[in-house]
Amino acid sequence: MGGEHMQAILPALRTRFENHLRIKTIPDHLLWAYRKWLRYYFDYCEKYYFSSRDQNSLPPFIGKLREKKQTEQQQRQGAEAINLYYELLGQE
């Protein structure tokens, strides 16, 4: 998934996202995976002209993960990562 033009997460957002994950008791060893899903999500939104703030983009994103042969567990983890990102947006 994703090309060499993978979206970087802006440092300020990355810090806030990781702090939010810790508050939600996501173990440190999974932070990289959640960051990866968020980067994939940003890539997906850019490629398919969704706003990354639009929660309607989540179902098609998960559909794309399924299409790319990601496992059920990976799809769930991806969805959880993006839902935590939406929670973070709600705090702005």
PyMOL Python script that loads the backbone (N, CA, C, O; Angstrom):
from pymol import cmd

cmd.read_pdbstr("""\
ATOM      1  N   MET A   1       0.826  -1.197   0.000  1.00  0.00           N
ATOM      2  CA  MET A   1       0.000   0.000   0.000  1.00  0.00           C
ATOM      3  C   MET A   1       0.856   1.241   0.000  1.00  0.00           C
ATOM      4  O   MET A   1       1.967   1.243   0.531  1.00  0.00           O
ATOM      5  N   GLY A   2       0.341   2.295  -0.595  1.00  0.00           N
ATOM      6  CA  GLY A   2       1.067   3.549  -0.553  1.00  0.00           C
ATOM      7  C   GLY A   2       2.269   3.517  -1.465  1.00  0.00           C
ATOM      8  O   GLY A   2       2.881   2.466  -1.656  1.00  0.00           O
ATOM      9  N   GLY A   3       2.610   4.649  -2.026  1.00  0.00           N
ATOM     10  CA  GLY A   3       3.781   4.722  -2.880  1.00  0.00           C
ATOM     11  C   GLY A   3       4.925   5.337  -2.126  1.00  0.00           C
ATOM     12  O   GLY A   3       4.929   5.400  -0.896  1.00  0.00           O
ATOM     13  N   GLU A   4       5.913   5.796  -2.899  1.00  0.00           N
ATOM     14  CA  GLU A   4       7.046   6.431  -2.241  1.00  0.00           C
ATOM     15  C   GLU A   4       6.699   7.844  -1.789  1.00  0.00           C
ATOM     16  O   GLU A   4       7.502   8.499  -1.126  1.00  0.00           O
ATOM     17  N   HIS A   5       5.512   8.314  -2.143  1.00  0.00           N
ATOM     18  CA  HIS A   5       5.107   9.660  -1.751  1.00  0.00           C
ATOM     19  C   HIS A   5       4.232   9.634  -0.504  1.00  0.00           C
ATOM     20  O   HIS A   5       3.299  10.427  -0.371  1.00  0.00           O
ATOM     21  N   MET A   6       4.541   8.717   0.406  1.00  0.00           N
ATOM     22  CA  MET A   6       3.747   8.563   1.626  1.00  0.00           C
ATOM     23  C   MET A   6       3.640   9.898   2.360  1.00  0.00           C
ATOM     24  O   MET A   6       4.634  10.593   2.569  1.00  0.00           O
ATOM     25  N   GLN A   7       2.435  10.231   2.737  1.00  0.00           N
ATOM     26  CA  GLN A   7       2.202  11.479   3.466  1.00  0.00           C
ATOM     27  C   GLN A   7       2.905  11.424   4.820  1.00  0.00           C
ATOM     28  O   GLN A   7       2.764  10.458   5.569  1.00  0.00           O
ATOM     29  N   ALA A   8       3.651  12.462   5.113  1.00  0.00           N
ATOM     30  CA  ALA A   8       4.226  12.563   6.452  1.00  0.00           C
ATOM     31  C   ALA A   8       3.162  13.151   7.376  1.00  0.00           C
ATOM     32  O   ALA A   8       2.331  13.956   6.956  1.00  0.00           O
ATOM     33  N   ILE A   9       3.202  12.741   8.621  1.00  0.00           N
ATOM     34  CA  ILE A   9       2.323  13.351   9.612  1.00  0.00           C
ATOM     35  C   ILE A   9       3.089  14.547  10.175  1.00  0.00           C
ATOM     36  O   ILE A   9       4.230  14.406  10.617  1.00  0.00           O
ATOM     37  N   LEU A  10       2.472  15.701  10.160  1.00  0.00           N
ATOM     38  CA  LEU A  10       3.154  16.886  10.689  1.00  0.00           C
ATOM     39  C   LEU A  10       3.579  16.634  12.134  1.00  0.00           C
ATOM     40  O   LEU A  10       2.827  16.033  12.902  1.00  0.00           O
ATOM     41  N   PRO A  11       4.774  17.086  12.513  1.00  0.00           N
ATOM     42  CA  PRO A  11       5.303  16.791  13.852  1.00  0.00           C
ATOM     43  C   PRO A  11       4.342  17.143  14.989  1.00  0.00           C
ATOM     44  O   PRO A  11       4.201  16.378  15.943  1.00  0.00           O
ATOM     45  N   ALA A  12       3.681  18.300  14.889  1.00  0.00           N
ATOM     46  CA  ALA A  12       2.773  18.702  15.978  1.00  0.00           C
ATOM     47  C   ALA A  12       1.603  17.725  16.083  1.00  0.00           C
ATOM     48  O   ALA A  12       1.202  17.345  17.183  1.00  0.00           O
ATOM     49  N   LEU A  13       1.060  17.322  14.936  1.00  0.00           N
ATOM     50  CA  LEU A  13      -0.049  16.380  14.935  1.00  0.00           C
ATOM     51  C   LEU A  13       0.419  15.018  15.433  1.00  0.00           C
ATOM     52  O   LEU A  13      -0.274  14.348  16.199  1.00  0.00           O
ATOM     53  N   ARG A  14       1.606  14.621  14.985  1.00  0.00           N
ATOM     54  CA  ARG A  14       2.136  13.328  15.403  1.00  0.00           C
ATOM     55  C   ARG A  14       2.275  13.265  16.923  1.00  0.00           C
ATOM     56  O   ARG A  14       1.918  12.261  17.541  1.00  0.00           O
ATOM     57  N   THR A  15       2.787  14.320  17.516  1.00  0.00           N
ATOM     58  CA  THR A  15       2.945  14.376  18.975  1.00  0.00           C
ATOM     59  C   THR A  15       1.581  14.283  19.665  1.00  0.00           C
ATOM     60  O   THR A  15       1.408  13.523  20.618  1.00  0.00           O
ATOM     61  N   ARG A  16       0.620  15.062  19.173  1.00  0.00           N
ATOM     62  CA  ARG A  16      -0.725  15.037  19.771  1.00  0.00           C
ATOM     63  C   ARG A  16      -1.367  13.668  19.608  1.00  0.00           C
ATOM     64  O   ARG A  16      -2.003  13.161  20.532  1.00  0.00           O
ATOM     65  N   PHE A  17      -1.199  13.069  18.430  1.00  0.00           N
ATOM     66  CA  PHE A  17      -1.779  11.759  18.151  1.00  0.00           C
ATOM     67  C   PHE A  17      -1.181  10.712  19.098  1.00  0.00           C
ATOM     68  O   PHE A  17      -1.912   9.925  19.699  1.00  0.00           O
ATOM     69  N   GLU A  18       0.139  10.708  19.226  1.00  0.00           N
ATOM     70  CA  GLU A  18       0.792   9.735  20.107  1.00  0.00           C
ATOM     71  C   GLU A  18       0.385   9.944  21.557  1.00  0.00           C
ATOM     72  O   GLU A  18       0.166   8.972  22.280  1.00  0.00           O
ATOM     73  N   ASN A  19       0.281  11.188  21.994  1.00  0.00           N
ATOM     74  CA  ASN A  19      -0.166  11.443  23.368  1.00  0.00           C
ATOM     75  C   ASN A  19      -1.586  10.921  23.569  1.00  0.00           C
ATOM     76  O   ASN A  19      -1.907  10.348  24.611  1.00  0.00           O
ATOM     77  N   HIS A  20      -2.429  11.126  22.561  1.00  0.00           N
ATOM     78  CA  HIS A  20      -3.816  10.653  22.631  1.00  0.00           C
ATOM     79  C   HIS A  20      -3.848   9.119  22.703  1.00  0.00           C
ATOM     80  O   HIS A  20      -4.630   8.546  23.461  1.00  0.00           O
ATOM     81  N   LEU A  21      -3.004   8.469  21.920  1.00  0.00           N
ATOM     82  CA  LEU A  21      -2.943   6.998  21.950  1.00  0.00           C
ATOM     83  C   LEU A  21      -2.549   6.512  23.341  1.00  0.00           C
ATOM     84  O   LEU A  21      -3.112   5.547  23.858  1.00  0.00           O
ATOM     85  N   ARG A  22      -1.572   7.197  23.941  1.00  0.00           N
ATOM     86  CA  ARG A  22      -1.127   6.788  25.288  1.00  0.00           C
ATOM     87  C   ARG A  22      -2.239   6.974  26.310  1.00  0.00           C
ATOM     88  O   ARG A  22      -2.438   6.132  27.186  1.00  0.00           O
ATOM     89  N   ILE A  23      -2.969   8.098  26.188  1.00  0.00           N
ATOM     90  CA  ILE A  23      -4.099   8.337  27.095  1.00  0.00           C
ATOM     91  C   ILE A  23      -5.116   7.211  26.957  1.00  0.00           C
ATOM     92  O   ILE A  23      -5.730   6.787  27.936  1.00  0.00           O
ATOM     93  N   LYS A  24      -5.284   6.730  25.716  1.00  0.00           N
ATOM     94  CA  LYS A  24      -6.239   5.652  25.444  1.00  0.00           C
ATOM     95  C   LYS A  24      -5.632   4.268  25.725  1.00  0.00           C
ATOM     96  O   LYS A  24      -6.210   3.241  25.369  1.00  0.00           O
ATOM     97  N   THR A  25      -4.479   4.263  26.358  1.00  0.00           N
ATOM     98  CA  THR A  25      -3.751   3.052  26.761  1.00  0.00           C
ATOM     99  C   THR A  25      -3.406   2.115  25.597  1.00  0.00           C
ATOM    100  O   THR A  25      -3.410   0.892  25.742  1.00  0.00           O
ATOM    101  N   ILE A  26      -3.107   2.721  24.437  1.00  0.00           N
ATOM    102  CA  ILE A  26      -2.525   1.928  23.346  1.00  0.00           C
ATOM    103  C   ILE A  26      -1.062   1.700  23.739  1.00  0.00           C
ATOM    104  O   ILE A  26      -0.347   2.661  24.023  1.00  0.00           O
ATOM    105  N   PRO A  27      -0.606   0.433  23.758  1.00  0.00           N
ATOM    106  CA  PRO A  27       0.782   0.175  24.181  1.00  0.00           C
ATOM    107  C   PRO A  27       1.806   0.829  23.248  1.00  0.00           C
ATOM    108  O   PRO A  27       1.596   0.924  22.039  1.00  0.00           O
ATOM    109  N   ASP A  28       2.905   1.272  23.835  1.00  0.00           N
ATOM    110  CA  ASP A  28       3.955   1.963  23.070  1.00  0.00           C
ATOM    111  C   ASP A  28       4.411   1.172  21.847  1.00  0.00           C
ATOM    112  O   ASP A  28       4.693   1.759  20.803  1.00  0.00           O
ATOM    113  N   HIS A  29       4.486  -0.153  21.968  1.00  0.00           N
ATOM    114  CA  HIS A  29       5.004  -0.938  20.841  1.00  0.00           C
ATOM    115  C   HIS A  29       4.040  -0.961  19.650  1.00  0.00           C
ATOM    116  O   HIS A  29       4.394  -1.445  18.575  1.00  0.00           O
ATOM    117  N   LEU A  30       2.826  -0.439  19.841  1.00  0.00           N
ATOM    118  CA  LEU A  30       1.877  -0.367  18.722  1.00  0.00           C
ATOM    119  C   LEU A  30       1.773   1.035  18.112  1.00  0.00           C
ATOM    120  O   LEU A  30       1.091   1.224  17.105  1.00  0.00           O
ATOM    121  N   LEU A  31       2.447   2.015  18.718  1.00  0.00           N
ATOM    122  CA  LEU A  31       2.324   3.389  18.224  1.00  0.00           C
ATOM    123  C   LEU A  31       2.715   3.496  16.756  1.00  0.00           C
ATOM    124  O   LEU A  31       2.058   4.193  15.983  1.00  0.00           O
ATOM    125  N   TRP A  32       3.791   2.801  16.371  1.00  0.00           N
ATOM    126  CA  TRP A  32       4.239   2.884  14.973  1.00  0.00           C
ATOM    127  C   TRP A  32       3.149   2.391  14.031  1.00  0.00           C
ATOM    128  O   TRP A  32       2.957   2.960  12.956  1.00  0.00           O
ATOM    129  N   ALA A  33       2.427   1.333  14.424  1.00  0.00           N
ATOM    130  CA  ALA A  33       1.380   0.773  13.570  1.00  0.00           C
ATOM    131  C   ALA A  33       0.232   1.779  13.412  1.00  0.00           C
ATOM    132  O   ALA A  33      -0.295   1.954  12.314  1.00  0.00           O
ATOM    133  N   TYR A  34      -0.143   2.422  14.489  1.00  0.00           N
ATOM    134  CA  TYR A  34      -1.230   3.395  14.430  1.00  0.00           C
ATOM    135  C   TYR A  34      -0.822   4.609  13.589  1.00  0.00           C
ATOM    136  O   TYR A  34      -1.630   5.155  12.837  1.00  0.00           O
ATOM    137  N   ARG A  35       0.442   5.022  13.726  1.00  0.00           N
ATOM    138  CA  ARG A  35       0.946   6.110  12.872  1.00  0.00           C
ATOM    139  C   ARG A  35       0.898   5.693  11.409  1.00  0.00           C
ATOM    140  O   ARG A  35       0.545   6.496  10.545  1.00  0.00           O
ATOM    141  N   LYS A  36       1.251   4.439  11.126  1.00  0.00           N
ATOM    142  CA  LYS A  36       1.240   3.931   9.759  1.00  0.00           C
ATOM    143  C   LYS A  36      -0.174   4.002   9.183  1.00  0.00           C
ATOM    144  O   LYS A  36      -0.359   4.431   8.044  1.00  0.00           O
ATOM    145  N   TRP A  37      -1.175   3.580   9.968  1.00  0.00           N
ATOM    146  CA  TRP A  37      -2.558   3.631   9.463  1.00  0.00           C
ATOM    147  C   TRP A  37      -2.978   5.060   9.186  1.00  0.00           C
ATOM    148  O   TRP A  37      -3.673   5.333   8.207  1.00  0.00           O
ATOM    149  N   LEU A  38      -2.554   5.975  10.053  1.00  0.00           N
ATOM    150  CA  LEU A  38      -2.916   7.372   9.844  1.00  0.00           C
ATOM    151  C   LEU A  38      -2.265   7.907   8.571  1.00  0.00           C
ATOM    152  O   LEU A  38      -2.902   8.647   7.822  1.00  0.00           O
ATOM    153  N   ARG A  39      -1.021   7.549   8.317  1.00  0.00           N
ATOM    154  CA  ARG A  39      -0.351   7.967   7.075  1.00  0.00           C
ATOM    155  C   ARG A  39      -1.058   7.372   5.861  1.00  0.00           C
ATOM    156  O   ARG A  39      -1.289   8.068   4.872  1.00  0.00           O
ATOM    157  N   TYR A  40      -1.401   6.091   5.935  1.00  0.00           N
ATOM    158  CA  TYR A  40      -2.130   5.454   4.825  1.00  0.00           C
ATOM    159  C   TYR A  40      -3.452   6.179   4.586  1.00  0.00           C
ATOM    160  O   TYR A  40      -3.858   6.410   3.447  1.00  0.00           O
ATOM    161  N   TYR A  41      -4.112   6.532   5.690  1.00  0.00           N
ATOM    162  CA  TYR A  41      -5.405   7.212   5.590  1.00  0.00           C
ATOM    163  C   TYR A  41      -5.235   8.570   4.912  1.00  0.00           C
ATOM    164  O   TYR A  41      -6.021   8.921   4.032  1.00  0.00           O
ATOM    165  N   PHE A  42      -4.220   9.339   5.311  1.00  0.00           N
ATOM    166  CA  PHE A  42      -3.967  10.637   4.680  1.00  0.00           C
ATOM    167  C   PHE A  42      -3.690  10.460   3.186  1.00  0.00           C
ATOM    168  O   PHE A  42      -4.174  11.235   2.361  1.00  0.00           O
ATOM    169  N   ASP A  43      -2.900   9.426   2.844  1.00  0.00           N
ATOM    170  CA  ASP A  43      -2.620   9.137   1.433  1.00  0.00           C
ATOM    171  C   ASP A  43      -3.904   8.842   0.677  1.00  0.00           C
ATOM    172  O   ASP A  43      -4.145   9.358  -0.415  1.00  0.00           O
ATOM    173  N   TYR A  44      -4.721   7.994   1.295  1.00  0.00           N
ATOM    174  CA  TYR A  44      -5.983   7.597   0.668  1.00  0.00           C
ATOM    175  C   TYR A  44      -6.863   8.829   0.419  1.00  0.00           C
ATOM    176  O   TYR A  44      -7.413   9.002  -0.669  1.00  0.00           O
ATOM    177  N   CYS A  45      -6.985   9.669   1.431  1.00  0.00           N
ATOM    178  CA  CYS A  45      -7.835  10.858   1.316  1.00  0.00           C
ATOM    179  C   CYS A  45      -7.330  11.790   0.218  1.00  0.00           C
ATOM    180  O   CYS A  45      -8.116  12.365  -0.535  1.00  0.00           O
ATOM    181  N   GLU A  46      -6.010  11.931   0.137  1.00  0.00           N
ATOM    182  CA  GLU A  46      -5.452  12.799  -0.890  1.00  0.00           C
ATOM    183  C   GLU A  46      -5.721  12.213  -2.282  1.00  0.00           C
ATOM    184  O   GLU A  46      -6.109  12.930  -3.204  1.00  0.00           O
ATOM    185  N   LYS A  47      -5.515  10.933  -2.415  1.00  0.00           N
ATOM    186  CA  LYS A  47      -5.664  10.281  -3.730  1.00  0.00           C
ATOM    187  C   LYS A  47      -7.114  10.298  -4.214  1.00  0.00           C
ATOM    188  O   LYS A  47      -7.372  10.468  -5.406  1.00  0.00           O
ATOM    189  N   TYR A  48      -8.058  10.122  -3.287  1.00  0.00           N
ATOM    190  CA  TYR A  48      -9.466  10.007  -3.674  1.00  0.00           C
ATOM    191  C   TYR A  48     -10.290  11.249  -3.322  1.00  0.00           C
ATOM    192  O   TYR A  48     -11.521  11.210  -3.325  1.00  0.00           O
ATOM    193  N   TYR A  49      -9.594  12.349  -3.018  1.00  0.00           N
ATOM    194  CA  TYR A  49     -10.256  13.648  -2.818  1.00  0.00           C
ATOM    195  C   TYR A  49     -11.275  13.651  -1.688  1.00  0.00           C
ATOM    196  O   TYR A  49     -12.360  14.220  -1.805  1.00  0.00           O
ATOM    197  N   PHE A  50     -10.898  13.000  -0.590  1.00  0.00           N
ATOM    198  CA  PHE A  50     -11.695  13.102   0.633  1.00  0.00           C
ATOM    199  C   PHE A  50     -11.000  14.100   1.556  1.00  0.00           C
ATOM    200  O   PHE A  50      -9.790  14.303   1.463  1.00  0.00           O
ATOM    201  N   SER A  51     -11.770  14.720   2.443  1.00  0.00           N
ATOM    202  CA  SER A  51     -11.151  15.469   3.525  1.00  0.00           C
ATOM    203  C   SER A  51     -10.815  14.466   4.622  1.00  0.00           C
ATOM    204  O   SER A  51     -11.640  13.617   4.960  1.00  0.00           O
ATOM    205  N   SER A  52      -9.606  14.558   5.183  1.00  0.00           N
ATOM    206  CA  SER A  52      -9.239  13.628   6.258  1.00  0.00           C
ATOM    207  C   SER A  52     -10.049  13.909   7.523  1.00  0.00           C
ATOM    208  O   SER A  52     -10.008  13.132   8.476  1.00  0.00           O
ATOM    209  N   ARG A  53     -10.784  15.024   7.528  1.00  0.00           N
ATOM    210  CA  ARG A  53     -11.645  15.336   8.675  1.00  0.00           C
ATOM    211  C   ARG A  53     -13.056  14.796   8.476  1.00  0.00           C
ATOM    212  O   ARG A  53     -13.882  14.872   9.386  1.00  0.00           O
ATOM    213  N   ASP A  54     -13.339  14.252   7.294  1.00  0.00           N
ATOM    214  CA  ASP A  54     -14.683  13.779   6.961  1.00  0.00           C
ATOM    215  C   ASP A  54     -14.824  12.304   7.342  1.00  0.00           C
ATOM    216  O   ASP A  54     -14.215  11.430   6.725  1.00  0.00           O
ATOM    217  N   GLN A  55     -15.628  12.046   8.358  1.00  0.00           N
ATOM    218  CA  GLN A  55     -15.752  10.670   8.844  1.00  0.00           C
ATOM    219  C   GLN A  55     -16.409   9.743   7.821  1.00  0.00           C
ATOM    220  O   GLN A  55     -16.331   8.522   7.952  1.00  0.00           O
ATOM    221  N   ASN A  56     -17.055  10.317   6.803  1.00  0.00           N
ATOM    222  CA  ASN A  56     -17.610   9.475   5.740  1.00  0.00           C
ATOM    223  C   ASN A  56     -16.521   8.814   4.904  1.00  0.00           C
ATOM    224  O   ASN A  56     -16.802   7.900   4.130  1.00  0.00           O
ATOM    225  N   SER A  57     -15.288   9.270   5.055  1.00  0.00           N
ATOM    226  CA  SER A  57     -14.198   8.662   4.280  1.00  0.00           C
ATOM    227  C   SER A  57     -13.685   7.381   4.926  1.00  0.00           C
ATOM    228  O   SER A  57     -12.925   6.641   4.302  1.00  0.00           O
ATOM    229  N   LEU A  58     -14.089   7.106   6.168  1.00  0.00           N
ATOM    230  CA  LEU A  58     -13.566   5.913   6.839  1.00  0.00           C
ATOM    231  C   LEU A  58     -14.058   4.602   6.210  1.00  0.00           C
ATOM    232  O   LEU A  58     -13.235   3.730   5.933  1.00  0.00           O
ATOM    233  N   PRO A  59     -15.376   4.426   5.972  1.00  0.00           N
ATOM    234  CA  PRO A  59     -15.808   3.147   5.370  1.00  0.00           C
ATOM    235  C   PRO A  59     -15.121   2.826   4.034  1.00  0.00           C
ATOM    236  O   PRO A  59     -14.680   1.694   3.838  1.00  0.00           O
ATOM    237  N   PRO A  60     -15.020   3.807   3.100  1.00  0.00           N
ATOM    238  CA  PRO A  60     -14.320   3.459   1.861  1.00  0.00           C
ATOM    239  C   PRO A  60     -12.828   3.171   2.084  1.00  0.00           C
ATOM    240  O   PRO A  60     -12.237   2.359   1.372  1.00  0.00           O
ATOM    241  N   PHE A  61     -12.225   3.841   3.075  1.00  0.00           N
ATOM    242  CA  PHE A  61     -10.817   3.562   3.391  1.00  0.00           C
ATOM    243  C   PHE A  61     -10.664   2.114   3.861  1.00  0.00           C
ATOM    244  O   PHE A  61      -9.757   1.407   3.422  1.00  0.00           O
ATOM    245  N   ILE A  62     -11.550   1.679   4.752  1.00  0.00           N
ATOM    246  CA  ILE A  62     -11.477   0.291   5.245  1.00  0.00           C
ATOM    247  C   ILE A  62     -11.756  -0.679   4.092  1.00  0.00           C
ATOM    248  O   ILE A  62     -11.158  -1.752   4.015  1.00  0.00           O
ATOM    249  N   GLY A  63     -12.667  -0.292   3.202  1.00  0.00           N
ATOM    250  CA  GLY A  63     -12.909  -1.107   2.004  1.00  0.00           C
ATOM    251  C   GLY A  63     -11.649  -1.264   1.174  1.00  0.00           C
ATOM    252  O   GLY A  63     -11.380  -2.336   0.631  1.00  0.00           O
ATOM    253  N   LYS A  64     -10.874  -0.184   1.077  1.00  0.00           N
ATOM    254  CA  LYS A  64      -9.617  -0.231   0.322  1.00  0.00           C
ATOM    255  C   LYS A  64      -8.613  -1.155   1.017  1.00  0.00           C
ATOM    256  O   LYS A  64      -7.882  -1.886   0.348  1.00  0.00           O
ATOM    257  N   LEU A  65      -8.571  -1.130   2.346  1.00  0.00           N
ATOM    258  CA  LEU A  65      -7.680  -2.048   3.073  1.00  0.00           C
ATOM    259  C   LEU A  65      -8.065  -3.495   2.770  1.00  0.00           C
ATOM    260  O   LEU A  65      -7.204  -4.350   2.562  1.00  0.00           O
ATOM    261  N   ARG A  66      -9.377  -3.754   2.749  1.00  0.00           N
ATOM    262  CA  ARG A  66      -9.874  -5.105   2.450  1.00  0.00           C
ATOM    263  C   ARG A  66      -9.442  -5.520   1.045  1.00  0.00           C
ATOM    264  O   ARG A  66      -8.982  -6.640   0.822  1.00  0.00           O
ATOM    265  N   GLU A  67      -9.603  -4.584   0.104  1.00  0.00           N
ATOM    266  CA  GLU A  67      -9.216  -4.815  -1.287  1.00  0.00           C
ATOM    267  C   GLU A  67      -7.733  -5.152  -1.392  1.00  0.00           C
ATOM    268  O   GLU A  67      -7.324  -5.977  -2.208  1.00  0.00           O
ATOM    269  N   LYS A  68      -6.938  -4.496  -0.548  1.00  0.00           N
ATOM    270  CA  LYS A  68      -5.487  -4.697  -0.550  1.00  0.00           C
ATOM    271  C   LYS A  68      -5.090  -5.930   0.263  1.00  0.00           C
ATOM    272  O   LYS A  68      -3.913  -6.125   0.563  1.00  0.00           O
ATOM    273  N   LYS A  69      -6.068  -6.754   0.615  1.00  0.00           N
ATOM    274  CA  LYS A  69      -5.835  -8.030   1.314  1.00  0.00           C
ATOM    275  C   LYS A  69      -5.276  -7.856   2.726  1.00  0.00           C
ATOM    276  O   LYS A  69      -4.540  -8.709   3.222  1.00  0.00           O
ATOM    277  N   GLN A  70      -5.638  -6.731   3.371  1.00  0.00           N
ATOM    278  CA  GLN A  70      -5.283  -6.580   4.789  1.00  0.00           C
ATOM    279  C   GLN A  70      -6.211  -7.490   5.590  1.00  0.00           C
ATOM    280  O   GLN A  70      -7.374  -7.669   5.227  1.00  0.00           O
ATOM    281  N   THR A  71      -5.699  -8.062   6.673  1.00  0.00           N
ATOM    282  CA  THR A  71      -6.505  -8.994   7.473  1.00  0.00           C
ATOM    283  C   THR A  71      -7.599  -8.245   8.226  1.00  0.00           C
ATOM    284  O   THR A  71      -7.571  -7.019   8.330  1.00  0.00           O
ATOM    285  N   GLU A  72      -8.559  -8.999   8.746  1.00  0.00           N
ATOM    286  CA  GLU A  72      -9.621  -8.403   9.581  1.00  0.00           C
ATOM    287  C   GLU A  72      -9.002  -7.616  10.730  1.00  0.00           C
ATOM    288  O   GLU A  72      -9.425  -6.502  11.036  1.00  0.00           O
ATOM    289  N   GLN A  73      -7.992  -8.215  11.360  1.00  0.00           N
ATOM    290  CA  GLN A  73      -7.352  -7.544  12.496  1.00  0.00           C
ATOM    291  C   GLN A  73      -6.709  -6.225  12.055  1.00  0.00           C
ATOM    292  O   GLN A  73      -6.815  -5.217  12.754  1.00  0.00           O
ATOM    293  N   GLN A  74      -6.049  -6.234  10.905  1.00  0.00           N
ATOM    294  CA  GLN A  74      -5.427  -5.006  10.399  1.00  0.00           C
ATOM    295  C   GLN A  74      -6.494  -3.957  10.087  1.00  0.00           C
ATOM    296  O   GLN A  74      -6.315  -2.770  10.363  1.00  0.00           O
ATOM    297  N   GLN A  75      -7.612  -4.414   9.504  1.00  0.00           N
ATOM    298  CA  GLN A  75      -8.700  -3.484   9.199  1.00  0.00           C
ATOM    299  C   GLN A  75      -9.251  -2.864  10.483  1.00  0.00           C
ATOM    300  O   GLN A  75      -9.522  -1.664  10.536  1.00  0.00           O
ATOM    301  N   ARG A  76      -9.414  -3.700  11.521  1.00  0.00           N
ATOM    302  CA  ARG A  76      -9.927  -3.197  12.806  1.00  0.00           C
ATOM    303  C   ARG A  76      -8.958  -2.199  13.419  1.00  0.00           C
ATOM    304  O   ARG A  76      -9.356  -1.146  13.915  1.00  0.00           O
ATOM    305  N   GLN A  77      -7.666  -2.555  13.374  1.00  0.00           N
ATOM    306  CA  GLN A  77      -6.662  -1.662  13.954  1.00  0.00           C
ATOM    307  C   GLN A  77      -6.612  -0.344  13.178  1.00  0.00           C
ATOM    308  O   GLN A  77      -6.490   0.726  13.775  1.00  0.00           O
ATOM    309  N   GLY A  78      -6.706  -0.423  11.854  1.00  0.00           N
ATOM    310  CA  GLY A  78      -6.732   0.783  11.028  1.00  0.00           C
ATOM    311  C   GLY A  78      -7.922   1.653  11.384  1.00  0.00           C
ATOM    312  O   GLY A  78      -7.789   2.868  11.534  1.00  0.00           O
ATOM    313  N   ALA A  79      -9.085   1.033  11.520  1.00  0.00           N
ATOM    314  CA  ALA A  79     -10.301   1.784  11.866  1.00  0.00           C
ATOM    315  C   ALA A  79     -10.156   2.421  13.240  1.00  0.00           C
ATOM    316  O   ALA A  79     -10.568   3.563  13.444  1.00  0.00           O
ATOM    317  N   GLU A  80      -9.572   1.688  14.182  1.00  0.00           N
ATOM    318  CA  GLU A  80      -9.391   2.231  15.527  1.00  0.00           C
ATOM    319  C   GLU A  80      -8.453   3.440  15.488  1.00  0.00           C
ATOM    320  O   GLU A  80      -8.710   4.451  16.140  1.00  0.00           O
ATOM    321  N   ALA A  81      -7.373   3.330  14.724  1.00  0.00           N
ATOM    322  CA  ALA A  81      -6.416   4.440  14.616  1.00  0.00           C
ATOM    323  C   ALA A  81      -7.100   5.689  14.074  1.00  0.00           C
ATOM    324  O   ALA A  81      -6.892   6.790  14.585  1.00  0.00           O
ATOM    325  N   ILE A  82      -7.923   5.514  13.032  1.00  0.00           N
ATOM    326  CA  ILE A  82      -8.574   6.676  12.418  1.00  0.00           C
ATOM    327  C   ILE A  82      -9.649   7.235  13.347  1.00  0.00           C
ATOM    328  O   ILE A  82      -9.823   8.451  13.426  1.00  0.00           O
ATOM    329  N   ASN A  83     -10.364   6.370  14.043  1.00  0.00           N
ATOM    330  CA  ASN A  83     -11.365   6.857  14.999  1.00  0.00           C
ATOM    331  C   ASN A  83     -10.707   7.656  16.127  1.00  0.00           C
ATOM    332  O   ASN A  83     -11.269   8.645  16.598  1.00  0.00           O
ATOM    333  N   LEU A  84      -9.522   7.230  16.559  1.00  0.00           N
ATOM    334  CA  LEU A  84      -8.794   7.986  17.585  1.00  0.00           C
ATOM    335  C   LEU A  84      -8.342   9.337  17.030  1.00  0.00           C
ATOM    336  O   LEU A  84      -8.318  10.336  17.749  1.00  0.00           O
ATOM    337  N   TYR A  85      -7.989   9.357  15.761  1.00  0.00           N
ATOM    338  CA  TYR A  85      -7.643  10.626  15.106  1.00  0.00           C
ATOM    339  C   TYR A  85      -8.860  11.560  15.090  1.00  0.00           C
ATOM    340  O   TYR A  85      -8.731  12.750  15.377  1.00  0.00           O
ATOM    341  N   TYR A  86     -10.052  11.016  14.751  1.00  0.00           N
ATOM    342  CA  TYR A  86     -11.266  11.844  14.760  1.00  0.00           C
ATOM    343  C   TYR A  86     -11.539  12.390  16.166  1.00  0.00           C
ATOM    344  O   TYR A  86     -11.947  13.539  16.331  1.00  0.00           O
ATOM    345  N   GLU A  87     -11.307  11.549  17.167  1.00  0.00           N
ATOM    346  CA  GLU A  87     -11.495  12.003  18.562  1.00  0.00           C
ATOM    347  C   GLU A  87     -10.606  13.204  18.847  1.00  0.00           C
ATOM    348  O   GLU A  87     -11.026  14.183  19.464  1.00  0.00           O
ATOM    349  N   LEU A  88      -9.378  13.102  18.384  1.00  0.00           N
ATOM    350  CA  LEU A  88      -8.402  14.177  18.577  1.00  0.00           C
ATOM    351  C   LEU A  88      -8.902  15.454  17.903  1.00  0.00           C
ATOM    352  O   LEU A  88      -8.801  16.537  18.479  1.00  0.00           O
ATOM    353  N   LEU A  89      -9.442  15.335  16.683  1.00  0.00           N
ATOM    354  CA  LEU A  89      -9.981  16.500  15.975  1.00  0.00           C
ATOM    355  C   LEU A  89     -11.109  17.141  16.766  1.00  0.00           C
ATOM    356  O   LEU A  89     -11.267  18.361  16.777  1.00  0.00           O
ATOM    357  N   GLY A  90     -11.892  16.294  17.427  1.00  0.00           N
ATOM    358  CA  GLY A  90     -13.018  16.792  18.215  1.00  0.00           C
ATOM    359  C   GLY A  90     -12.597  17.622  19.408  1.00  0.00           C
ATOM    360  O   GLY A  90     -13.400  18.365  19.974  1.00  0.00           O
ATOM    361  N   GLN A  91     -11.328  17.495  19.793  1.00  0.00           N
ATOM    362  CA  GLN A  91     -10.824  18.245  20.949  1.00  0.00           C
ATOM    363  C   GLN A  91     -10.280  19.615  20.558  1.00  0.00           C
ATOM    364  O   GLN A  91      -9.921  20.407  21.430  1.00  0.00           O
ATOM    365  N   GLU A  92     -10.213  19.902  19.266  1.00  0.00           N
ATOM    366  CA  GLU A  92      -9.603  21.176  18.810  1.00  0.00           C
ATOM    367  C   GLU A  92     -10.494  22.344  19.152  1.00  0.00           C
ATOM    368  O   GLU A  92     -10.153  23.488  18.852  1.00  0.00           O
TER     369      GLU A  92
END
""", "prot")
cmd.dss("prot")
cmd.show_as("cartoon", "prot")
cmd.util.cbc("prot")
cmd.orient("prot")
